[in-house]
Amino acid sequence: MEKLLDLRLSAGYDLVVDKNKNLSVSISCTYFSGCTEYDFDFTPWTGATLTVKNDAGTIVQIFSTEDGSIEIIEPKNIGVFKLKKTDIEMNTVRAGCYRYDMYLSNHIYAKRGFLRGKITYTQNISN
């Protein structure tokens, strides 16, 4: 069964990533208004931050447009963003399940909730 990623407001969505592999994934974001599906429009947003925390609330990893680990794909209105980390960066997090949230920002809004959920880092047998 396919999951629907509805991004009109902060949406819950669980992610699974490999712990010791390069991460480079494009994520398409759509929402429904009535019976019509639309691409999420990133045009007003200049920044994004995705923060991963353990159960104690300690930050274990950050993705951000500031360091290039989040890219909002041009043209911004096509509804796609990309997460990127090297295998070395991904290997700094222990295998397991964590919580994350993602905010969008611009010159007017410091934080606009976008995504939240669980992110599972899986351990691979080989690098």
Beta strands, then each sheet from edge to edge (+ up, - down):
strand 1: 11-12
strand 2: 15-18
strand 3: 23-28
strand 4: 30-33
strand 5: 36-39
strand 6: 47-53
strand 7: 59-64
strand 8: 70-72
strand 9: 80-85
strand 10: 96-105
strand 11: 112-122
sheet 1: 1+ 11+ 2+
sheet 2: 1+ 11+ 10- 6+ 7-
sheet 3: 3+ 9- 8+
sheet 4: 4+ 5-
end
